[in-house]
């Protein structure tokens, strides 16, 4: 609405964990047992191929490059 990208705004209470592929399903199962992890999901994977980039699948099926924040992060307002 205001033109802010939610990927670059402070968002408390979230977890992104990088785990070994062989352990991912087990960890996901354990996380989903807790009420705060009930919607936990595997959202990506790390590959050794190509340029090191973070890509995001969009809601309409495309991909978007998630780049470093170009400037200062917005301050948190508590």
Biopython code that builds the backbone (N, CA, C, O; Angstrom):
import numpy as np
from Bio.PDB.StructureBuilder import StructureBuilder

atoms = [
    (1, "UNK", "N", (0.816, -1.178, 0.000)),
    (1, "UNK", "CA", (0.000, 0.000, 0.000)),
    (1, "UNK", "C", (0.876, 1.266, 0.000)),
    (1, "UNK", "O", (0.583, 2.224, -0.715)),
    (2, "UNK", "N", (1.927, 1.265, 0.786)),
    (2, "UNK", "CA", (2.799, 2.433, 0.855)),
    (2, "UNK", "C", (4.039, 2.281, -0.010)),
    (2, "UNK", "O", (4.898, 3.162, -0.029)),
    (3, "UNK", "N", (4.135, 1.172, -0.722)),
    (3, "UNK", "CA", (5.289, 0.954, -1.575)),
    (3, "UNK", "C", (6.468, 0.295, -0.883)),
    (3, "UNK", "O", (7.550, 0.206, -1.463)),
    (4, "UNK", "N", (6.281, -0.166, 0.336)),
    (4, "UNK", "CA", (7.354, -0.844, 1.053)),
    (4, "UNK", "C", (7.359, -2.317, 0.691)),
    (4, "UNK", "O", (6.301, -2.932, 0.554)),
    (5, "UNK", "N", (8.541, -2.880, 0.537)),
    (5, "UNK", "CA", (8.682, -4.303, 0.236)),
    (5, "UNK", "C", (8.728, -5.058, 1.560)),
    (5, "UNK", "O", (9.630, -4.817, 2.362)),
    (6, "UNK", "N", (7.782, -5.964, 1.814)),
    (6, "UNK", "CA", (7.748, -6.669, 3.099)),
    (6, "UNK", "C", (8.987, -7.510, 3.382)),
    (6, "UNK", "O", (9.239, -7.863, 4.534)),
    (7, "UNK", "N", (9.766, -7.837, 2.351)),
    (7, "UNK", "CA", (10.994, -8.603, 2.582)),
    (7, "UNK", "C", (12.069, -7.768, 3.277)),
    (7, "UNK", "O", (13.030, -8.320, 3.812)),
    (8, "UNK", "N", (11.915, -6.453, 3.273)),
    (8, "UNK", "CA", (12.939, -5.576, 3.831)),
    (8, "UNK", "C", (12.448, -4.785, 5.036)),
    (8, "UNK", "O", (13.077, -3.803, 5.430)),
    (9, "UNK", "N", (11.343, -5.201, 5.619)),
    (9, "UNK", "CA", (10.801, -4.539, 6.799)),
    (9, "UNK", "C", (10.942, -5.499, 7.981)),
    (9, "UNK", "O", (10.761, -6.707, 7.829)),
    (10, "UNK", "N", (11.262, -4.963, 9.145)),
    (10, "UNK", "CA", (11.421, -5.795, 10.341)),
    (10, "UNK", "C", (10.178, -6.658, 10.552)),
    (10, "UNK", "O", (9.048, -6.182, 10.438)),
    (11, "UNK", "N", (10.406, -7.926, 10.857)),
    (11, "UNK", "CA", (9.308, -8.864, 11.038)),
    (11, "UNK", "C", (9.701, -9.814, 12.158)),
    (11, "UNK", "O", (10.447, -10.770, 11.943)),
    (12, "UNK", "N", (9.205, -9.548, 13.328)),
    (12, "UNK", "CA", (9.582, -10.347, 14.489)),
    (12, "UNK", "C", (8.771, -11.631, 14.567)),
    (12, "UNK", "O", (7.642, -11.705, 14.080)),
    (13, "UNK", "N", (9.367, -12.633, 15.186)),
    (13, "UNK", "CA", (8.656, -13.877, 15.420)),
    (13, "UNK", "C", (8.727, -14.852, 14.270)),
    (13, "UNK", "O", (7.898, -15.757, 14.186)),
    (14, "UNK", "N", (9.683, -14.698, 13.388)),
    (14, "UNK", "CA", (9.851, -15.604, 12.246)),
    (14, "UNK", "C", (11.193, -16.309, 12.365)),
    (14, "UNK", "O", (12.122, -15.797, 12.989)),
    (15, "UNK", "N", (11.285, -17.489, 11.761)),
    (15, "UNK", "CA", (12.519, -18.269, 11.784)),
    (15, "UNK", "C", (12.801, -18.808, 10.396)),
    (15, "UNK", "O", (11.922, -19.375, 9.747)),
    (16, "UNK", "N", (14.022, -18.629, 9.950)),
    (16, "UNK", "CA", (14.498, -19.295, 8.743)),
    (16, "UNK", "C", (15.675, -20.140, 9.187)),
    (16, "UNK", "O", (16.655, -19.613, 9.715)),
    (17, "UNK", "N", (15.590, -21.451, 8.978)),
    (17, "UNK", "CA", (16.639, -22.368, 9.421)),
    (17, "UNK", "C", (17.241, -23.074, 8.218)),
    (17, "UNK", "O", (16.518, -23.582, 7.362)),
    (18, "UNK", "N", (18.531, -23.104, 8.156)),
    (18, "UNK", "CA", (19.240, -23.854, 7.129)),
    (18, "UNK", "C", (19.674, -25.165, 7.772)),
    (18, "UNK", "O", (20.498, -25.168, 8.687)),
    (19, "UNK", "N", (19.124, -26.274, 7.298)),
    (19, "UNK", "CA", (19.417, -27.582, 7.876)),
    (19, "UNK", "C", (19.828, -28.549, 6.773)),
    (19, "UNK", "O", (19.558, -28.317, 5.595)),
    (20, "UNK", "N", (20.474, -29.619, 7.165)),
    (20, "UNK", "CA", (20.870, -30.642, 6.193)),
    (20, "UNK", "C", (19.613, -31.241, 5.555)),
    (20, "UNK", "O", (18.615, -31.478, 6.236)),
    (21, "UNK", "N", (19.671, -31.479, 4.260)),
    (21, "UNK", "CA", (18.512, -31.999, 3.536)),
    (21, "UNK", "C", (17.989, -33.296, 4.153)),
    (21, "UNK", "O", (16.780, -33.522, 4.200)),
    (22, "UNK", "N", (18.902, -34.146, 4.624)),
    (22, "UNK", "CA", (18.496, -35.431, 5.199)),
    (22, "UNK", "C", (17.701, -35.263, 6.492)),
    (22, "UNK", "O", (16.965, -36.170, 6.881)),
    (23, "UNK", "N", (17.836, -34.120, 7.165)),
    (23, "UNK", "CA", (17.139, -33.878, 8.434)),
    (23, "UNK", "C", (15.908, -32.991, 8.286)),
    (23, "UNK", "O", (15.159, -32.827, 9.249)),
    (24, "UNK", "N", (15.684, -32.426, 7.129)),
    (24, "UNK", "CA", (14.646, -31.403, 6.945)),
    (24, "UNK", "C", (13.249, -31.886, 7.318)),
    (24, "UNK", "O", (12.543, -31.193, 8.050)),
    (25, "UNK", "N", (12.841, -33.033, 6.844)),
    (25, "UNK", "CA", (11.489, -33.523, 7.127)),
    (25, "UNK", "C", (11.301, -33.816, 8.611)),
    (25, "UNK", "O", (10.235, -33.539, 9.162)),
    (26, "UNK", "N", (12.310, -34.368, 9.261)),
    (26, "UNK", "CA", (12.229, -34.663, 10.693)),
    (26, "UNK", "C", (12.083, -33.367, 11.489)),
    (26, "UNK", "O", (11.257, -33.287, 12.399)),
    (27, "UNK", "N", (12.877, -32.360, 11.150)),
    (27, "UNK", "CA", (12.810, -31.068, 11.844)),
    (27, "UNK", "C", (11.453, -30.407, 11.606)),
    (27, "UNK", "O", (10.862, -29.847, 12.529)),
    (28, "UNK", "N", (10.966, -30.472, 10.383)),
    (28, "UNK", "CA", (9.668, -29.905, 10.045)),
    (28, "UNK", "C", (8.559, -30.566, 10.863)),
    (28, "UNK", "O", (7.661, -29.889, 11.363)),
    (29, "UNK", "N", (8.625, -31.866, 10.994)),
    (29, "UNK", "CA", (7.630, -32.613, 11.778)),
    (29, "UNK", "C", (7.637, -32.147, 13.239)),
    (29, "UNK", "O", (6.578, -31.946, 13.833)),
    (30, "UNK", "N", (8.813, -31.980, 13.806)),
    (30, "UNK", "CA", (8.927, -31.533, 15.196)),
    (30, "UNK", "C", (8.407, -30.100, 15.340)),
    (30, "UNK", "O", (7.705, -29.793, 16.304)),
    (31, "UNK", "N", (8.740, -29.233, 14.403)),
    (31, "UNK", "CA", (8.277, -27.844, 14.469)),
    (31, "UNK", "C", (6.761, -27.750, 14.396)),
    (31, "UNK", "O", (6.159, -26.930, 15.089)),
    (32, "UNK", "N", (6.144, -28.569, 13.576)),
    (32, "UNK", "CA", (4.686, -28.521, 13.398)),
    (32, "UNK", "C", (3.923, -29.005, 14.626)),
    (32, "UNK", "O", (2.723, -28.753, 14.737)),
    (33, "UNK", "N", (4.589, -29.693, 15.548)),
    (33, "UNK", "CA", (3.938, -30.143, 16.780)),
    (33, "UNK", "C", (3.652, -28.969, 17.725)),
    (33, "UNK", "O", (2.783, -29.068, 18.592)),
    (34, "UNK", "N", (4.377, -27.867, 17.560)),
    (34, "UNK", "CA", (4.208, -26.693, 18.401)),
    (34, "UNK", "C", (3.207, -25.748, 17.748)),
    (34, "UNK", "O", (3.192, -25.617, 16.524)),
    (35, "UNK", "N", (2.372, -25.088, 18.548)),
    (35, "UNK", "CA", (1.350, -24.205, 17.972)),
    (35, "UNK", "C", (1.960, -23.064, 17.156)),
    (35, "UNK", "O", (1.333, -22.581, 16.213)),
    (36, "UNK", "N", (3.171, -22.626, 17.504)),
    (36, "UNK", "CA", (3.801, -21.540, 16.757)),
    (36, "UNK", "C", (4.453, -22.022, 15.463)),
    (36, "UNK", "O", (4.803, -21.213, 14.603)),
    (37, "UNK", "N", (4.615, -23.316, 15.325)),
    (37, "UNK", "CA", (5.213, -23.867, 14.122)),
    (37, "UNK", "C", (4.237, -24.659, 13.279)),
    (37, "UNK", "O", (4.642, -25.378, 12.366)),
    (38, "UNK", "N", (2.956, -24.533, 13.575)),
    (38, "UNK", "CA", (1.951, -25.344, 12.889)),
    (38, "UNK", "C", (1.918, -25.129, 11.380)),
    (38, "UNK", "O", (1.486, -26.009, 10.635)),
    (39, "UNK", "N", (2.369, -23.970, 10.929)),
    (39, "UNK", "CA", (2.387, -23.683, 9.494)),
    (39, "UNK", "C", (3.805, -23.728, 8.913)),
    (39, "UNK", "O", (4.045, -23.213, 7.821)),
    (40, "UNK", "N", (4.730, -24.336, 9.635)),
    (40, "UNK", "CA", (6.110, -24.427, 9.166)),
    (40, "UNK", "C", (6.156, -25.140, 7.820)),
    (40, "UNK", "O", (5.368, -26.049, 7.557)),
    (41, "UNK", "N", (7.092, -24.714, 6.970)),
    (41, "UNK", "CA", (7.188, -25.295, 5.630)),
    (41, "UNK", "C", (8.622, -25.208, 5.127)),
    (41, "UNK", "O", (9.394, -24.344, 5.542)),
    (42, "UNK", "N", (8.953, -26.106, 4.241)),
    (42, "UNK", "CA", (10.228, -26.022, 3.527)),
    (42, "UNK", "C", (10.014, -25.043, 2.386)),
    (42, "UNK", "O", (9.139, -25.243, 1.544)),
    (43, "UNK", "N", (10.811, -23.985, 2.359)),
    (43, "UNK", "CA", (10.577, -22.925, 1.383)),
    (43, "UNK", "C", (11.677, -22.806, 0.331)),
    (43, "UNK", "O", (11.579, -21.971, -0.569)),
    (44, "UNK", "N", (12.715, -23.623, 0.431)),
    (44, "UNK", "CA", (13.778, -23.502, -0.555)),
    (44, "UNK", "C", (14.855, -24.530, -0.344)),
    (44, "UNK", "O", (14.747, -25.413, 0.506)),
    (45, "UNK", "N", (15.903, -24.396, -1.140)),
    (45, "UNK", "CA", (17.052, -25.292, -1.013)),
    (45, "UNK", "C", (18.303, -24.560, -1.454)),
    (45, "UNK", "O", (18.250, -23.607, -2.232)),
    (46, "UNK", "N", (19.414, -25.021, -0.946)),
    (46, "UNK", "CA", (20.716, -24.465, -1.305)),
    (46, "UNK", "C", (21.340, -25.376, -2.338)),
    (46, "UNK", "O", (21.396, -26.591, -2.152)),
    (47, "UNK", "N", (21.807, -24.792, -3.423)),
    (47, "UNK", "CA", (22.475, -25.576, -4.461)),
    (47, "UNK", "C", (23.884, -25.040, -4.677)),
    (47, "UNK", "O", (24.183, -23.897, -4.333)),
    (48, "UNK", "N", (24.729, -25.861, -5.239)),
    (48, "UNK", "CA", (26.103, -25.454, -5.508)),
    (48, "UNK", "C", (26.260, -24.918, -6.925)),
    (48, "UNK", "O", (27.311, -24.382, -7.276)),
    (49, "UNK", "N", (25.240, -25.058, -7.722)),
    (49, "UNK", "CA", (25.337, -24.670, -9.127)),
    (49, "UNK", "C", (25.096, -23.182, -9.323)),
    (49, "UNK", "O", (24.301, -22.566, -8.613)),
    (50, "UNK", "N", (25.790, -22.621, -10.291)),
    (50, "UNK", "CA", (25.522, -21.252, -10.732)),
    (50, "UNK", "C", (26.013, -20.168, -9.802)),
    (50, "UNK", "O", (26.821, -20.393, -8.902)),
    (51, "UNK", "N", (25.496, -18.993, -10.054)),
    (51, "UNK", "CA", (25.802, -17.795, -9.291)),
    (51, "UNK", "C", (25.108, -17.850, -7.928)),
    (51, "UNK", "O", (23.951, -18.263, -7.860)),
    (52, "UNK", "N", (25.776, -17.449, -6.843)),
    (52, "UNK", "CA", (25.086, -17.452, -5.555)),
    (52, "UNK", "C", (24.006, -16.364, -5.528)),
    (52, "UNK", "O", (24.321, -15.175, -5.482)),
    (53, "UNK", "N", (22.751, -16.770, -5.555)),
    (53, "UNK", "CA", (21.628, -15.839, -5.575)),
    (53, "UNK", "C", (20.489, -16.397, -4.729)),
    (53, "UNK", "O", (20.385, -17.606, -4.520)),
    (54, "UNK", "N", (19.651, -15.509, -4.256)),
    (54, "UNK", "CA", (18.414, -15.906, -3.598)),
    (54, "UNK", "C", (17.293, -15.532, -4.557)),
    (54, "UNK", "O", (17.139, -14.370, -4.933)),
    (55, "UNK", "N", (16.516, -16.533, -4.943)),
    (55, "UNK", "CA", (15.397, -16.303, -5.857)),
    (55, "UNK", "C", (14.096, -16.666, -5.163)),
    (55, "UNK", "O", (14.030, -17.619, -4.387)),
    (56, "UNK", "N", (13.077, -15.898, -5.454)),
    (56, "UNK", "CA", (11.770, -16.061, -4.833)),
    (56, "UNK", "C", (10.755, -16.398, -5.908)),
    (56, "UNK", "O", (10.692, -15.729, -6.939)),
    (57, "UNK", "N", (9.957, -17.439, -5.671)),
    (57, "UNK", "CA", (8.857, -17.741, -6.585)),
    (57, "UNK", "C", (7.710, -16.794, -6.260)),
    (57, "UNK", "O", (7.303, -16.687, -5.103)),
    (58, "UNK", "N", (7.194, -16.118, -7.253)),
    (58, "UNK", "CA", (6.121, -15.155, -7.029)),
    (58, "UNK", "C", (4.758, -15.842, -7.033)),
    (58, "UNK", "O", (4.635, -16.997, -7.440)),
    (59, "UNK", "N", (3.758, -15.131, -6.582)),
    (59, "UNK", "CA", (2.400, -15.672, -6.527)),
    (59, "UNK", "C", (1.846, -15.986, -7.912)),
    (59, "UNK", "O", (0.942, -16.811, -8.046)),
    (60, "UNK", "N", (2.384, -15.332, -8.945)),
    (60, "UNK", "CA", (1.878, -15.577, -10.304)),
    (60, "UNK", "C", (2.752, -16.559, -11.081)),
    (60, "UNK", "O", (2.565, -16.749, -12.283)),
    (61, "UNK", "N", (3.717, -17.189, -10.381)),
    (61, "UNK", "CA", (4.503, -18.244, -11.003)),
    (61, "UNK", "C", (5.851, -17.842, -11.565)),
    (61, "UNK", "O", (6.575, -18.694, -12.080)),
    (62, "UNK", "N", (6.208, -16.580, -11.483)),
    (62, "UNK", "CA", (7.518, -16.136, -11.953)),
    (62, "UNK", "C", (8.561, -16.271, -10.859)),
    (62, "UNK", "O", (8.290, -16.834, -9.798)),
    (63, "UNK", "N", (9.748, -15.757, -11.118)),
    (63, "UNK", "CA", (10.784, -15.717, -10.093)),
    (63, "UNK", "C", (11.289, -14.297, -9.955)),
    (63, "UNK", "O", (11.235, -13.506, -10.896)),
    (64, "UNK", "N", (11.782, -13.987, -8.764)),
    (64, "UNK", "CA", (12.287, -12.651, -8.470)),
    (64, "UNK", "C", (13.598, -12.793, -7.725)),
    (64, "UNK", "O", (13.714, -13.620, -6.821)),
    (65, "UNK", "N", (14.568, -12.007, -8.089)),
    (65, "UNK", "CA", (15.840, -11.988, -7.395)),
    (65, "UNK", "C", (15.676, -11.189, -6.110)),
    (65, "UNK", "O", (15.209, -10.050, -6.139)),
    (66, "UNK", "N", (16.059, -11.784, -4.981)),
    (66, "UNK", "CA", (16.031, -11.078, -3.701)),
    (66, "UNK", "C", (17.444, -10.572, -3.472)),
    (66, "UNK", "O", (18.347, -11.346, -3.155)),
    (67, "UNK", "N", (17.627, -9.289, -3.630)),
    (67, "UNK", "CA", (18.946, -8.671, -3.561)),
    (67, "UNK", "C", (19.186, -8.080, -2.175)),
    (67, "UNK", "O", (18.266, -7.973, -1.365)),
    (68, "UNK", "N", (20.417, -7.704, -1.920)),
    (68, "UNK", "CA", (20.750, -7.029, -0.672)),
    (68, "UNK", "C", (19.981, -5.716, -0.615)),
    (68, "UNK", "O", (19.702, -5.106, -1.648)),
    (69, "UNK", "N", (19.643, -5.289, 0.579)),
    (69, "UNK", "CA", (18.918, -4.045, 0.785)),
    (69, "UNK", "C", (19.752, -2.867, 0.289)),
    (69, "UNK", "O", (20.865, -2.662, 0.772)),
    (70, "UNK", "N", (19.240, -2.091, -0.662)),
    (70, "UNK", "CA", (20.014, -0.969, -1.217)),
    (70, "UNK", "C", (19.867, 0.313, -0.386)),
    (70, "UNK", "O", (19.231, 1.268, -0.832)),
    (71, "UNK", "N", (20.430, 0.336, 0.771)),
    (71, "UNK", "CA", (20.310, 1.513, 1.628)),
    (71, "UNK", "C", (20.061, 1.118, 3.068)),
    (71, "UNK", "O", (20.401, 0.010, 3.484)),
    (72, "UNK", "N", (19.476, 2.009, 3.817)),
    (72, "UNK", "CA", (19.217, 1.785, 5.238)),
    (72, "UNK", "C", (17.893, 1.065, 5.437)),
    (72, "UNK", "O", (16.921, 1.318, 4.725)),
    (73, "UNK", "N", (17.867, 0.166, 6.414)),
    (73, "UNK", "CA", (16.635, -0.510, 6.778)),
    (73, "UNK", "C", (15.730, 0.458, 7.515)),
    (73, "UNK", "O", (16.208, 1.328, 8.243)),
    (74, "UNK", "N", (14.436, 0.313, 7.334)),
    (74, "UNK", "CA", (13.494, 1.157, 8.077)),
    (74, "UNK", "C", (13.610, 0.854, 9.564)),
    (74, "UNK", "O", (13.750, -0.308, 9.947)),
    (75, "UNK", "N", (13.555, 1.867, 10.398)),
    (75, "UNK", "CA", (13.641, 1.604, 11.843)),
    (75, "UNK", "C", (12.372, 0.936, 12.329)),
    (75, "UNK", "O", (11.287, 1.153, 11.789)),
    (76, "UNK", "N", (12.528, 0.114, 13.364)),
    (76, "UNK", "CA", (11.367, -0.519, 13.981)),
    (76, "UNK", "C", (10.622, 0.518, 14.795)),
    (76, "UNK", "O", (11.228, 1.366, 15.449)),
    (77, "UNK", "N", (9.309, 0.444, 14.749)),
    (77, "UNK", "CA", (8.481, 1.342, 15.549)),
    (77, "UNK", "C", (7.740, 0.469, 16.558)),
    (77, "UNK", "O", (6.849, -0.300, 16.195)),
    (78, "UNK", "N", (8.117, 0.597, 17.817)),
    (78, "UNK", "CA", (7.519, -0.254, 18.855)),
    (78, "UNK", "C", (6.577, 0.539, 19.725)),
    (78, "UNK", "O", (5.982, -0.011, 20.652)),
]
sb = StructureBuilder()
sb.init_structure("model")
sb.init_model(0)
sb.init_chain("A")
sb.init_seg("    ")
for serial, (resi, resn, name, xyz) in enumerate(atoms, 1):
    if name == "N":
        sb.init_residue(resn, " ", resi, " ")
    sb.init_atom(name, np.array(xyz, "f"), 0.0, 1.0, " ", f" {name:<3s}", serial, name[0])
structure = sb.get_structure()
